[in-house]
Amino acid sequence: MTDYKDIHGFQIEIRSSNPTNLINGQVWYNTTNSKLRGATVSSVGGWATGGTMNTGRYNLAGAGIQTAALAFGGTLDPPDSALSESYNGTSWTETNDLNTARNALAGGGVLTSALAFGGGDTNSALNESFNGTSWTEAADLNTARRALTGLGASNTAALATGGYVSSASALTEKWNGTSWTEVGDLNTARYSLGSAGIYSSALAFGGAAPRVAITESWNDTSWTEVADLNTARDHIRGAGSANDDALGIGGYNGEANLALTELWNGTSWAEQNDLNSGVRQHSSAGTTSAAISFAGAARVTASEEWTVPFIDIREFDLS
């Protein structure tokens, strides 16, 4: 009679913990909780449930990487929030608040060196710098705006792009740790757009002006239009390290919150595995191989983690 080992090439192990270096289809019996477990391993990225935030909100900003992220600001519907939370890859912990509560703000940097700028129910130029412990007011943006997008490697190197002034804006400003300087505008003015990269190599995509799929690439001097997203949307968020390496995450198409994820390879966008739940007005952080999406409209507290390769471990009750 053919057994499991004959079919798959390995037998069902008996273990007290998960094996390392899992392979697709591997099954083992966990003696700690008396459950049969199985693993799906894929070279394509996928989303898995992350830690639950302490406070649900939307229109917030974020910074950092998947295992060391920062969430700040947003709205509690009402009022605006000054709350700041850090993520260690497992759980969210409240940190010191922003000095000024704001929604529709932008951010960039890492957990120990971040920046929060713009936002507000009425346009704000406020800029605050985070040193890993507390927020300190820094020099304002040149142009007050909300629903802009931001990115950067630290609190001394950031880019603020697009947004809403009295209409959609194409403005881009660069932060050097001391002041903001206006640089080359987007080709298409828009707000509620997504972005990825760093201040010298970035990508801006989607947004409203009206709702678009437009993607533009930044080379530290100017923006150049490149291939569109597959699906036009606003309130989209991004992750990634440069203008040739980005994820477009979630958003809104005018009818529904989207779970869509698209990967940019420097030439075109390709649809990937969806989020577990559609989301807009959320925030995100990380890279194209390890990203995190968190919070969002309806004041959700959920976060989801994107990994490549994707490993999904399921339990089967034998009782």
NUMI-993330 format. One record per residue: residue in three letters; x, y, z of N, C-alpha, C in turn. Coordinates in nm, 2 decimals, padded with zeros to 4 digits. Layout:
# NUMI-993330
  resn     n.u     n.v     n.w    ca.u    ca.v    ca.w     c.u     c.v     c.w
   ALA       X       Y       Z       X       Y       Z       X       Y       Z
...
This chain:
# NUMI-993330
  resn     n.u     n.v     n.w    ca.u    ca.v    ca.w     c.u     c.v     c.w
   MET   00.08  -00.12   00.00   00.00   00.00   00.00   00.09   00.12   00.00
   THR   00.06   00.22  -00.08   00.13   00.35  -00.09   00.11   00.43   00.03
   ASP   00.21   00.48   00.10   00.19   00.56   00.22   00.24   00.71   00.19
   TYR   00.23   00.79   00.29   00.27   00.94   00.27   00.41   00.95   00.22
   LYS   00.51   00.88   00.27   00.65   00.89   00.24   00.67   00.85   00.09
   ASP   00.60   00.75   00.04   00.61   00.71  -00.10   00.56   00.82  -00.19
   ILE   00.46   00.89  -00.15   00.40   01.00  -00.23   00.49   01.13  -00.23
   HIS   00.53   01.17  -00.11   00.60   01.30  -00.10   00.75   01.29  -00.08
   GLY   00.80   01.17  -00.05   00.95   01.16  -00.03   01.00   01.18   00.11
   PHE   00.91   01.21   00.20   00.95   01.23   00.34   00.83   01.18   00.43
   GLN   00.86   01.14   00.55   00.76   01.09   00.64   00.71   01.20   00.73
   ILE   00.59   01.17   00.80   00.54   01.27   00.89   00.62   01.26   01.02
   GLU   00.68   01.37   01.06   00.77   01.38   01.18   00.68   01.40   01.30
   ILE   00.74   01.36   01.42   00.68   01.39   01.55   00.77   01.49   01.61
   ARG   00.72   01.61   01.64   00.81   01.72   01.69   00.74   01.80   01.80
   SER   00.81   01.87   01.88   00.75   01.96   01.98   00.75   02.11   01.93
   SER   00.81   02.13   01.81   00.82   02.27   01.76   00.82   02.26   01.60
   ASN   00.80   02.37   01.54   00.81   02.37   01.39   00.95   02.34   01.34
   PRO   00.96   02.26   01.23   01.09   02.24   01.17   01.15   02.37   01.11
   THR   01.27   02.37   01.09   01.34   02.48   01.02   01.35   02.44   00.87
   ASN   01.38   02.54   00.78   01.39   02.51   00.64   01.28   02.42   00.58
   LEU   01.16   02.47   00.61   01.04   02.40   00.56   01.04   02.39   00.41
   ILE   00.98   02.28   00.36   00.95   02.26   00.22   00.81   02.25   00.19
   ASN   00.76   02.27   00.07   00.62   02.27   00.04   00.56   02.13   00.06
   GLY   00.45   02.13   00.13   00.38   02.00   00.15   00.43   01.92   00.27
   GLN   00.53   01.98   00.35   00.58   01.91   00.46   00.47   01.90   00.57
   VAL   00.46   01.79   00.64   00.36   01.77   00.74   00.43   01.71   00.87
   TRP   00.39   01.75   00.98   00.44   01.70   01.11   00.34   01.70   01.22
   TYR   00.36   01.61   01.32   00.27   01.61   01.43   00.33   01.69   01.55
   ASN   00.26   01.79   01.60   00.31   01.87   01.70   00.27   01.82   01.84
   THR   00.36   01.77   01.92   00.33   01.71   02.05   00.29   01.81   02.15
   THR   00.32   01.94   02.13   00.29   02.04   02.23   00.14   02.07   02.24
   ASN   00.08   02.07   02.12  -00.07   02.10   02.12  -00.15   01.98   02.06
   SER  -00.08   01.87   02.03  -00.15   01.75   01.98  -00.22   01.78   01.85
   LYS  -00.16   01.85   01.76  -00.22   01.89   01.63  -00.13   01.85   01.52
   LEU  -00.19   01.81   01.41  -00.11   01.78   01.29  -00.10   01.91   01.21
   ARG   00.03   01.94   01.17   00.05   02.07   01.10   00.11   02.04   00.96
   GLY   00.08   02.13   00.87   00.13   02.12   00.74   00.17   02.26   00.69
   ALA   00.27   02.26   00.59   00.32   02.39   00.54   00.31   02.40   00.39
   THR   00.27   02.52   00.35   00.27   02.56   00.21   00.39   02.66   00.20
   VAL   00.48   02.63   00.11   00.59   02.72   00.09   00.59   02.76  -00.06
   SER   00.59   02.89  -00.09   00.59   02.94  -00.22   00.69   03.05  -00.25
   SER   00.75   03.05  -00.37   00.85   03.15  -00.40   00.78   03.28  -00.44
   VAL   00.65   03.28  -00.45   00.57   03.40  -00.47   00.53   03.46  -00.33
   GLY   00.53   03.59  -00.32   00.50   03.65  -00.19   00.35   03.63  -00.15
   GLY   00.33   03.64  -00.02   00.19   03.63   00.03   00.18   03.70   00.16
   TRP   00.05   03.73   00.20   00.02   03.80   00.32  -00.03   03.71   00.43
   ALA   00.02   03.73   00.55  -00.02   03.66   00.67  -00.06   03.76   00.78
   THR  -00.14   03.72   00.87  -00.19   03.80   00.98  -00.07   03.84   01.07
   GLY  -00.06   03.97   01.10   00.04   04.03   01.19  -00.02   04.07   01.33
   GLY   00.05   04.14   01.41   00.01   04.18   01.54  -00.11   04.28   01.53
   THR  -00.19   04.28   01.63  -00.30   04.37   01.64  -00.26   04.50   01.71
   MET  -00.29   04.62   01.64  -00.26   04.75   01.70  -00.34   04.77   01.83
   ASN  -00.29   04.86   01.91  -00.36   04.90   02.03  -00.48   04.99   02.00
   THR  -00.46   05.08   01.90  -00.57   05.17   01.87  -00.60   05.17   01.72
   GLY  -00.72   05.14   01.69  -00.76   05.14   01.55  -00.78   05.29   01.50
   ARG  -00.73   05.31   01.38  -00.74   05.45   01.32  -00.71   05.44   01.17
   TYR  -00.73   05.55   01.10  -00.70   05.55   00.96  -00.65   05.69   00.92
   ASN  -00.60   05.70   00.79  -00.53   05.82   00.75  -00.41   05.85   00.84
   LEU  -00.34   05.75   00.87  -00.22   05.76   00.95  -00.09   05.75   00.86
   ALA   00.02   05.76   00.92   00.15   05.75   00.85   00.24   05.64   00.91
   GLY   00.34   05.59   00.84   00.43   05.49   00.89   00.57   05.50   00.85
   ALA   00.66   05.43   00.91   00.80   05.43   00.87   00.86   05.29   00.92
   GLY   00.98   05.26   00.87   01.05   05.15   00.92   01.04   05.03   00.83
   ILE   01.07   04.91   00.89   01.07   04.78   00.82   00.97   04.69   00.89
   GLN   00.95   04.57   00.83   00.85   04.48   00.88   00.86   04.44   01.03
   THR   00.99   04.43   01.08   01.01   04.38   01.21   01.05   04.50   01.31
   ALA   01.04   04.62   01.25   01.07   04.74   01.34   01.00   04.86   01.27
   ALA   00.87   04.87   01.29   00.79   04.97   01.22   00.74   05.07   01.32
   LEU   00.69   05.18   01.27   00.64   05.29   01.35   00.51   05.34   01.28
   ALA   00.40   05.35   01.36   00.27   05.40   01.31   00.24   05.53   01.39
   PHE   00.20   05.64   01.32   00.18   05.76   01.40   00.07   05.85   01.33
   GLY   00.00   05.92   01.42  -00.11   06.01   01.37  -00.23   05.93   01.33
   GLY  -00.31   06.00   01.24  -00.44   05.94   01.19  -00.56   06.00   01.25
   THR  -00.67   05.94   01.23  -00.80   05.99   01.29  -00.87   05.88   01.36
   LEU  -00.94   05.92   01.47  -01.02   05.83   01.54  -01.17   05.84   01.51
   ASP  -01.19   05.94   01.42  -01.33   05.96   01.36  -01.44   06.00   01.46
   PRO  -01.44   06.12   01.51  -01.32   06.20   01.54  -01.26   06.16   01.67
   PRO  -01.16   06.23   01.73  -01.09   06.34   01.67  -00.96   06.29   01.60
   ASP  -00.88   06.38   01.55  -00.75   06.35   01.50  -00.66   06.29   01.62
   SER  -00.56   06.20   01.58  -00.48   06.13   01.68  -00.34   06.18   01.67
   ALA  -00.28   06.18   01.79  -00.13   06.20   01.80  -00.06   06.07   01.84
   LEU  -00.13   05.97   01.85  -00.08   05.84   01.90   00.03   05.79   01.81
   SER   00.13   05.72   01.87   00.24   05.66   01.80   00.26   05.52   01.86
   GLU   00.28   05.42   01.77   00.30   05.29   01.82   00.42   05.23   01.74
   SER   00.50   05.14   01.81   00.61   05.07   01.74   00.57   04.92   01.73
   TYR   00.63   04.86   01.63   00.61   04.72   01.61   00.74   04.64   01.60
   ASN   00.75   04.53   01.67   00.88   04.45   01.68   00.87   04.32   01.60
   GLY   00.77   04.31   01.51   00.76   04.19   01.43   00.66   04.09   01.49
   THR   00.62   04.12   01.62   00.52   04.04   01.68   00.40   04.12   01.74
   SER   00.43   04.23   01.81   00.33   04.31   01.88   00.36   04.46   01.87
   TRP   00.25   04.53   01.89   00.25   04.68   01.88   00.26   04.73   02.02
   THR   00.34   04.84   02.05   00.36   04.90   02.18   00.34   05.05   02.16
   GLU   00.27   05.11   02.25   00.25   05.26   02.24   00.38   05.33   02.28
   THR   00.42   05.43   02.20   00.54   05.51   02.23   00.49   05.65   02.25
   ASN   00.58   05.75   02.27   00.54   05.89   02.29   00.47   05.94   02.18
   ASP   00.37   06.03   02.21   00.28   06.08   02.10   00.35   06.19   02.02
   LEU   00.30   06.21   01.90   00.33   06.33   01.83   00.30   06.46   01.91
   ASN   00.36   06.57   01.88   00.33   06.69   01.95   00.19   06.75   01.91
   THR   00.16   06.72   01.78   00.03   06.77   01.72  -00.04   06.66   01.66
   ALA  -00.17   06.64   01.70  -00.25   06.54   01.64  -00.29   06.58   01.50
   ARG  -00.27   06.48   01.41  -00.30   06.51   01.26  -00.34   06.38   01.19
   ASN  -00.43   06.40   01.09  -00.46   06.29   01.00  -00.41   06.33   00.86
   ALA  -00.41   06.24   00.77  -00.37   06.26   00.63  -00.23   06.32   00.62
   LEU  -00.14   06.27   00.71   00.00   06.32   00.71   00.08   06.22   00.64
   ALA   00.21   06.25   00.62   00.31   06.16   00.56   00.42   06.13   00.65
   GLY   00.50   06.03   00.62   00.62   06.00   00.70   00.72   05.92   00.63
   GLY   00.84   05.91   00.69   00.95   05.83   00.63   01.05   05.80   00.74
   GLY   01.15   05.72   00.70   01.26   05.69   00.79   01.24   05.55   00.85
   VAL   01.31   05.53   00.97   01.31   05.40   01.03   01.26   05.42   01.18
   LEU   01.25   05.31   01.25   01.19   05.32   01.39   01.27   05.41   01.48
   THR   01.40   05.42   01.46   01.48   05.50   01.55   01.51   05.64   01.50
   SER   01.46   05.67   01.37   01.49   05.79   01.31   01.39   05.82   01.20
   ALA   01.28   05.88   01.24   01.16   05.90   01.15   01.12   06.04   01.14
   LEU   01.04   06.07   01.04   00.99   06.21   01.02   00.84   06.20   00.99
   ALA   00.76   06.30   01.05   00.62   06.31   01.02   00.59   06.45   00.97
   PHE   00.52   06.47   00.86   00.50   06.60   00.80   00.37   06.61   00.73
   GLY   00.32   06.74   00.73   00.20   06.77   00.66   00.08   06.72   00.73
   GLY  -00.04   06.71   00.66  -00.16   06.66   00.72  -00.26   06.76   00.77
   GLY  -00.35   06.71   00.85  -00.45   06.79   00.92  -00.58   06.81   00.85
   ASP  -00.69   06.84   00.92  -00.82   06.87   00.86  -00.81   06.99   00.77
   THR  -00.73   07.09   00.82  -00.69   07.20   00.74  -00.55   07.18   00.71
   ASN  -00.50   07.23   00.60  -00.36   07.19   00.56  -00.26   07.24   00.66
   SER  -00.16   07.15   00.69  -00.06   07.18   00.78   00.08   07.17   00.71
   ALA   00.17   07.25   00.76   00.31   07.24   00.71   00.40   07.18   00.82
   LEU   00.34   07.14   00.93   00.42   07.09   01.05   00.50   06.97   01.01
   ASN   00.62   06.97   01.08   00.72   06.86   01.06   00.77   06.82   01.19
   GLU   00.77   06.69   01.22   00.83   06.65   01.35   00.93   06.53   01.33
   SER   01.03   06.53   01.41   01.14   06.44   01.39   01.14   06.34   01.52
   PHE   01.15   06.21   01.49   01.15   06.11   01.59   01.29   06.05   01.61
   ASN   01.34   06.04   01.73   01.47   05.98   01.76   01.47   05.85   01.82
   GLY   01.36   05.78   01.81   01.35   05.65   01.87   01.28   05.65   02.01
   THR   01.27   05.77   02.06   01.20   05.79   02.19   01.09   05.89   02.19
   SER   01.12   06.01   02.14   01.02   06.12   02.14   01.02   06.20   02.01
   TRP   00.92   06.28   01.99   00.90   06.36   01.87   00.94   06.50   01.90
   THR   01.01   06.57   01.81   01.05   06.71   01.83   01.02   06.79   01.70
   GLU   00.96   06.91   01.72   00.92   06.99   01.61   01.05   07.03   01.53
   ALA   01.04   07.02   01.40   01.15   07.07   01.31   01.10   07.17   01.21
   ALA   01.18   07.21   01.12   01.14   07.31   01.02   01.02   07.27   00.94
   ASP   00.93   07.36   00.91   00.80   07.33   00.84   00.83   07.30   00.69
   LEU   00.74   07.23   00.63   00.73   07.23   00.48   00.72   07.37   00.43
   ASN   00.76   07.39   00.30   00.74   07.52   00.24   00.59   07.54   00.21
   THR   00.52   07.43   00.17   00.38   07.44   00.14   00.29   07.35   00.22
   ALA   00.20   07.41   00.30   00.11   07.33   00.38   00.02   07.25   00.29
   ARG   00.00   07.12   00.33  -00.08   07.03   00.25  -00.12   06.91   00.32
   ARG  -00.22   06.84   00.28  -00.26   06.71   00.34  -00.27   06.61   00.23
   ALA  -00.29   06.48   00.27  -00.30   06.37   00.17  -00.19   06.36   00.08
   LEU  -00.07   06.40   00.13   00.06   06.38   00.05   00.12   06.25   00.08
   THR   00.22   06.21   00.01   00.30   06.09   00.04   00.44   06.13   00.07
   GLY   00.50   06.04   00.15   00.64   06.07   00.20   00.72   05.94   00.20
   LEU   00.85   05.96   00.20   00.94   05.85   00.21   01.08   05.90   00.25
   GLY   01.17   05.81   00.29   01.30   05.85   00.33   01.37   05.75   00.41
   ALA   01.50   05.76   00.42   01.58   05.66   00.49   01.60   05.69   00.64
   SER   01.58   05.82   00.68   01.60   05.86   00.81   01.53   06.00   00.84
   ASN   01.55   06.05   00.96   01.49   06.19   00.98   01.58   06.30   00.93
   THR   01.68   06.26   00.85   01.77   06.37   00.79   01.76   06.36   00.64
   ALA   01.68   06.27   00.58   01.68   06.25   00.44   01.54   06.20   00.40
   ALA   01.45   06.29   00.35   01.32   06.25   00.32   01.26   06.33   00.19
   LEU   01.15   06.28   00.14   01.09   06.34   00.02   00.94   06.35   00.05
   ALA   00.88   06.47   00.03   00.74   06.49   00.04   00.68   06.52  -00.10
   THR   00.58   06.45  -00.14   00.53   06.45  -00.28   00.38   06.46  -00.29
   GLY   00.33   06.54  -00.38   00.19   06.55  -00.41   00.11   06.61  -00.29
   GLY  -00.02   06.57  -00.28  -00.10   06.62  -00.18  -00.21   06.71  -00.22
   TYR  -00.28   06.77  -00.13  -00.39   06.86  -00.16  -00.37   06.99  -00.09
   VAL  -00.37   07.10  -00.17  -00.36   07.23  -00.12  -00.50   07.30  -00.12
   SER  -00.53   07.36  -00.24  -00.67   07.40  -00.26  -00.73   07.31  -00.37
   SER  -00.64   07.23  -00.43  -00.67   07.13  -00.53  -00.55   07.03  -00.53
   ALA  -00.55   06.94  -00.62  -00.44   06.84  -00.62  -00.31   06.91  -00.65
   SER  -00.20   06.87  -00.59  -00.07   06.93  -00.59   00.03   06.84  -00.66
   ALA   00.12   06.90  -00.73   00.23   06.82  -00.79   00.36   06.85  -00.72
   LEU   00.36   06.93  -00.61   00.48   06.98  -00.55   00.56   06.86  -00.49
   THR   00.69   06.87  -00.50   00.79   06.78  -00.43   00.89   06.86  -00.35
   GLU   00.91   06.82  -00.23   01.01   06.89  -00.14   01.10   06.79  -00.09
   LYS   01.23   06.83  -00.08   01.33   06.74  -00.02   01.38   06.79   00.11
   TRP   01.40   06.70   00.21   01.44   06.74   00.35   01.59   06.69   00.37
   ASN   01.67   06.78   00.42   01.81   06.75   00.44   01.85   06.74   00.59
   GLY   01.75   06.73   00.67   01.78   06.73   00.82   01.77   06.86   00.88
   THR   01.77   06.97   00.80   01.76   07.11   00.85   01.64   07.18   00.79
   SER   01.62   07.17   00.66   01.52   07.25   00.59   01.47   07.17   00.47
   TRP   01.35   07.22   00.42   01.29   07.16   00.30   01.32   07.25   00.18
   THR   01.35   07.19   00.07   01.38   07.26  -00.06   01.29   07.21  -00.16
   GLU   01.22   07.30  -00.24   01.14   07.26  -00.35   01.22   07.20  -00.46
   VAL   01.18   07.09  -00.52   01.26   07.03  -00.63   01.15   07.00  -00.74
   GLY   01.19   06.91  -00.83   01.10   06.89  -00.95   00.96   06.84  -00.92
   ASP   00.86   06.90  -00.98   00.72   06.86  -00.96   00.69   06.73  -01.02
   LEU   00.59   06.66  -00.97   00.53   06.55  -01.04   00.48   06.60  -01.18
   ASN   00.47   06.51  -01.27   00.41   06.54  -01.40   00.26   06.56  -01.39
   THR   00.20   06.48  -01.30   00.05   06.48  -01.28   00.02   06.51  -01.13
   ALA  -00.04   06.62  -01.11  -00.08   06.66  -00.97  -00.18   06.56  -00.92
   ARG  -00.16   06.52  -00.79  -00.26   06.42  -00.73  -00.24   06.42  -00.58
   TYR  -00.34   06.36  -00.51  -00.33   06.34  -00.37  -00.38   06.20  -00.34
   SER  -00.36   06.16  -00.21  -00.39   06.02  -00.17  -00.32   05.92  -00.26
   LEU  -00.19   05.94  -00.29  -00.12   05.85  -00.37  -00.02   05.77  -00.29
   GLY   00.04   05.67  -00.35   00.14   05.59  -00.28   00.28   05.61  -00.33
   SER   00.37   05.57  -00.25   00.51   05.59  -00.29   00.60   05.48  -00.22
   ALA   00.72   05.47  -00.28   00.82   05.37  -00.23   00.96   05.42  -00.27
   GLY   01.06   05.38  -00.19   01.20   05.41  -00.22   01.26   05.50  -00.12
   ILE   01.36   05.58  -00.16   01.43   05.68  -00.08   01.43   05.81  -00.15
   TYR   01.48   05.92  -00.08   01.47   06.05  -00.13   01.54   06.07  -00.27
   SER   01.64   05.99  -00.30   01.71   06.00  -00.43   01.67   05.90  -00.54
   SER   01.58   05.81  -00.50   01.54   05.70  -00.60   01.40   05.65  -00.55
   ALA   01.30   05.71  -00.61   01.16   05.68  -00.56   01.06   05.66  -00.67
   LEU   00.95   05.61  -00.63   00.84   05.58  -00.72   00.71   05.64  -00.66
   ALA   00.63   05.71  -00.74   00.50   05.76  -00.69   00.39   05.70  -00.78
   PHE   00.28   05.65  -00.72   00.18   05.58  -00.81   00.04   05.59  -00.75
   GLY  -00.06   05.59  -00.84  -00.20   05.60  -00.81  -00.23   05.74  -00.76
   GLY  -00.34   05.75  -00.69  -00.39   05.87  -00.63  -00.51   05.93  -00.70
   ALA  -00.56   06.04  -00.65  -00.68   06.10  -00.70  -00.65   06.24  -00.77
   ALA  -00.70   06.26  -00.89  -00.69   06.38  -00.96  -00.74   06.38  -01.10
   PRO  -00.85   06.31  -01.14  -00.92   06.22  -01.05  -00.84   06.09  -01.03
   ARG  -00.91   05.98  -00.99  -00.84   05.85  -00.96  -00.76   05.81  -01.08
   VAL  -00.64   05.77  -01.06  -00.55   05.74  -01.17  -00.46   05.61  -01.14
   ALA  -00.41   05.56  -01.24  -00.31   05.44  -01.23  -00.17   05.49  -01.26
   ILE  -00.15   05.62  -01.28  -00.02   05.68  -01.32   00.09   05.65  -01.23
   THR   00.21   05.61  -01.28   00.33   05.58  -01.20   00.44   05.68  -01.25
   GLU   00.51   05.74  -01.16   00.62   05.82  -01.20   00.75   05.78  -01.12
   SER   00.86   05.79  -01.18   00.99   05.75  -01.13   01.08   05.87  -01.10
   TRP   01.14   05.88  -00.98   01.22   05.99  -00.94   01.37   05.95  -00.94
   ASN   01.45   06.03  -01.00   01.60   06.00  -01.01   01.68   06.10  -00.93
   ASP   01.62   06.17  -00.83   01.69   06.27  -00.75   01.69   06.41  -00.81
   THR   01.64   06.42  -00.94   01.63   06.55  -01.00   01.49   06.57  -01.06
   SER   01.43   06.47  -01.12   01.30   06.49  -01.19   01.22   06.37  -01.19
   TRP   01.09   06.38  -01.21   01.00   06.27  -01.22   00.97   06.24  -01.37
   THR   00.97   06.11  -01.40   00.94   06.06  -01.54   00.83   05.96  -01.53
   GLU   00.73   05.98  -01.62   00.62   05.88  -01.62   00.66   05.75  -01.68
   VAL   00.62   05.64  -01.61   00.65   05.51  -01.66   00.52   05.43  -01.66
   ALA   00.53   05.30  -01.67   00.41   05.22  -01.69   00.31   05.23  -01.57
   ASP   00.18   05.23  -01.61   00.07   05.24  -01.51   00.06   05.12  -01.43
   LEU   00.00   05.14  -01.31  -00.06   05.03  -01.23  -00.16   04.96  -01.32
   ASN  -00.18   04.83  -01.28  -00.29   04.76  -01.35  -00.43   04.80  -01.31
   THR  -00.44   04.85  -01.19  -00.57   04.90  -01.14  -00.56   05.04  -01.08
   ALA  -00.63   05.14  -01.14  -00.63   05.27  -01.09  -00.69   05.27  -00.95
   ARG  -00.63   05.35  -00.86  -00.69   05.36  -00.72  -00.62   05.47  -00.64
   ASP  -00.69   05.52  -00.54  -00.64   05.62  -00.45  -00.63   05.56  -00.31
   HIS  -00.57   05.63  -00.22  -00.55   05.58  -00.08  -00.47   05.45  -00.09
   ILE  -00.38   05.44  -00.19  -00.29   05.32  -00.20  -00.17   05.35  -00.12
   ARG  -00.10   05.24  -00.07   00.02   05.26   00.00   00.13   05.18  -00.06
   GLY   00.26   05.20  -00.02   00.37   05.14  -00.09   00.47   05.09   00.01
   ALA   00.56   05.00  -00.04   00.68   04.96   00.03   00.79   04.93  -00.08
   GLY   00.91   04.94  -00.04   01.02   04.92  -00.14   01.14   05.01  -00.12
   SER   01.25   04.98  -00.19   01.37   05.04  -00.15   01.42   05.14  -00.26
   ALA   01.36   05.14  -00.38   01.41   05.22  -00.49   01.31   05.24  -00.60
   ASN   01.34   05.32  -00.70   01.24   05.34  -00.81   01.23   05.22  -00.91
   ASP   01.30   05.11  -00.88   01.29   04.99  -00.96   01.25   04.87  -00.88
   ASP   01.19   04.90  -00.76   01.17   04.79  -00.66   01.06   04.84  -00.56
   ALA   00.93   04.81  -00.59   00.82   04.86  -00.51   00.70   04.77  -00.51
   LEU   00.62   04.78  -00.40   00.49   04.72  -00.39   00.39   04.82  -00.38
   GLY   00.27   04.80  -00.45   00.16   04.89  -00.43   00.05   04.81  -00.36
   ILE   00.00   04.86  -00.25  -00.07   04.78  -00.15  -00.21   04.84  -00.13
   GLY  -00.32   04.77  -00.15  -00.45   04.81  -00.12  -00.50   04.93  -00.19
   GLY  -00.59   05.01  -00.13  -00.65   05.13  -00.20  -00.80   05.12  -00.22
   TYR  -00.85   05.22  -00.29  -00.99   05.24  -00.32  -01.01   05.27  -00.46
   ASN  -01.11   05.20  -00.52  -01.14   05.22  -00.67  -01.27   05.29  -00.69
   GLY  -01.33   05.35  -00.59  -01.45   05.42  -00.60  -01.57   05.34  -00.56
   GLU  -01.55   05.21  -00.55  -01.66   05.12  -00.52  -01.63   05.04  -00.39
   ALA  -01.51   05.00  -00.37  -01.47   04.91  -00.27  -01.33   04.93  -00.22
   ASN  -01.30   04.89  -00.10  -01.17   04.88  -00.05  -01.10   04.76  -00.12
   LEU  -00.98   04.78  -00.16  -00.91   04.68  -00.24  -00.81   04.60  -00.16
   ALA  -00.80   04.47  -00.19  -00.70   04.38  -00.14  -00.58   04.36  -00.23
   LEU  -00.59   04.43  -00.35  -00.49   04.41  -00.45  -00.35   04.45  -00.41
   THR  -00.25   04.37  -00.45  -00.11   04.39  -00.43  -00.04   04.38  -00.57
   GLU   00.04   04.48  -00.60   00.11   04.48  -00.73   00.26   04.50  -00.70
   LEU   00.34   04.43  -00.78   00.49   04.44  -00.77   00.55   04.51  -00.89
   TRP   00.63   04.61  -00.86   00.70   04.69  -00.97   00.85   04.64  -00.98
   ASN   00.89   04.60  -01.10   01.02   04.55  -01.13   01.11   04.65  -01.20
   GLY   01.07   04.77  -01.21   01.15   04.87  -01.28   01.10   04.90  -01.42
   THR   01.01   04.81  -01.47   00.96   04.82  -01.60   00.81   04.82  -01.60
   SER   00.75   04.73  -01.53   00.60   04.71  -01.53   00.55   04.66  -01.39
   TRP   00.42   04.67  -01.37   00.36   04.62  -01.25   00.30   04.48  -01.28
   ALA   00.31   04.39  -01.18   00.25   04.25  -01.19   00.17   04.23  -01.07
   GLU   00.05   04.18  -01.09  -00.04   04.15  -00.98   00.02   04.03  -00.90
   GLN   00.01   04.04  -00.76   00.06   03.94  -00.67  -00.06   03.89  -00.59
   ASN  -00.03   03.80  -00.49  -00.13   03.76  -00.40  -00.20   03.87  -00.32
   ASP  -00.33   03.87  -00.31  -00.40   03.97  -00.24  -00.38   03.98  -00.09
   LEU  -00.40   04.09  -00.03  -00.42   04.10   00.11  -00.53   04.01   00.16
   ASN  -00.54   03.98   00.28  -00.65   03.90   00.33  -00.78   03.97   00.34
   SER  -00.77   04.11   00.36  -00.88   04.20   00.36  -00.86   04.32   00.28
   GLY  -00.95   04.37   00.21  -00.94   04.50   00.14  -00.93   04.61   00.24
   VAL  -00.84   04.71   00.20  -00.82   04.82   00.29  -00.78   04.95   00.22
   ARG  -00.82   05.06   00.28  -00.78   05.19   00.23  -00.75   05.28   00.35
   GLN  -00.68   05.39   00.32  -00.64   05.49   00.43  -00.56   05.42   00.54
   HIS  -00.48   05.32   00.50  -00.40   05.25   00.59  -00.26   05.31   00.58
   SER  -00.16   05.24   00.64  -00.02   05.27   00.62   00.06   05.15   00.60
   SER   00.19   05.17   00.57   00.27   05.05   00.54   00.42   05.08   00.56
   ALA   00.50   04.98   00.56   00.64   05.00   00.57   00.71   04.87   00.52
   GLY   00.85   04.88   00.50   00.92   04.76   00.46   00.97   04.76   00.32
   THR   01.00   04.64   00.27   01.06   04.62   00.14   00.97   04.52   00.06
   THR   01.01   04.50  -00.06   00.93   04.41  -00.15   00.94   04.26  -00.11
   SER   01.03   04.23  -00.02   01.04   04.09   00.02   00.99   04.08   00.17
   ALA   00.97   04.19   00.24   00.93   04.18   00.38   00.86   04.32   00.41
   ALA   00.73   04.32   00.39   00.65   04.45   00.41   00.55   04.43   00.52
   ILE   00.49   04.54   00.57   00.38   04.53   00.66   00.28   04.64   00.62
   SER   00.15   04.60   00.63   00.04   04.69   00.61  -00.04   04.70   00.73
   PHE  -00.08   04.82   00.78  -00.15   04.82   00.91  -00.26   04.93   00.91
   ALA  -00.36   04.91   01.00  -00.47   05.00   01.03  -00.55   05.03   00.90
   GLY  -00.63   05.13   00.90  -00.71   05.16   00.78  -00.85   05.20   00.81
   ALA  -00.93   05.23   00.71  -01.07   05.28   00.72  -01.15   05.19   00.80
   ALA  -01.25   05.25   00.87  -01.33   05.18   00.97  -01.26   05.15   01.10
   ARG  -01.14   05.22   01.11  -01.06   05.21   01.23  -01.02   05.07   01.27
   VAL  -00.97   05.00   01.17  -00.93   04.86   01.19  -00.80   04.86   01.27
   THR  -00.77   04.76   01.35  -00.65   04.74   01.42  -00.56   04.64   01.36
   ALA  -00.60   04.57   01.25  -00.53   04.46   01.19  -00.40   04.51   01.13
   SER  -00.30   04.42   01.12  -00.19   04.44   01.04  -00.16   04.31   00.97
   GLU  -00.10   04.32   00.85  -00.07   04.20   00.77   00.08   04.21   00.72
   GLU   00.14   04.10   00.72   00.28   04.09   00.69   00.30   04.02   00.55
   TRP   00.38   04.08   00.46   00.41   04.02   00.33   00.55   03.97   00.34
   THR   00.57   03.84   00.29   00.70   03.78   00.29   00.72   03.70   00.16
   VAL   00.84   03.70   00.11   00.89   03.62   00.00   01.01   03.54   00.04
   PRO   01.02   03.41   00.04   00.91   03.32   00.00   00.80   03.32   00.11
   PHE   00.68   03.29   00.07   00.57   03.29   00.16   00.55   03.15   00.22
   ILE   00.54   03.15   00.35   00.53   03.02   00.43   00.40   03.03   00.51
   ASP   00.31   02.94   00.48   00.18   02.93   00.55   00.17   02.80   00.62
   ILE   00.16   02.81   00.75   00.15   02.68   00.84   00.00   02.67   00.88
   ARG  -00.06   02.56   00.86  -00.19   02.53   00.90  -00.20   02.41   01.00
   GLU  -00.30   02.42   01.08  -00.32   02.31   01.18  -00.44   02.23   01.15
   PHE  -00.44   02.10   01.17  -00.55   02.01   01.15  -00.58   01.93   01.27
   ASP  -00.71   01.95   01.32  -00.75   01.89   01.44  -00.79   01.74   01.41
   LEU  -00.73   01.65   01.48  -00.75   01.50   01.46  -00.85   01.44   01.55
   SER  -00.91   01.53   01.64  -01.01   01.47   01.74  -01.14   01.45   01.67
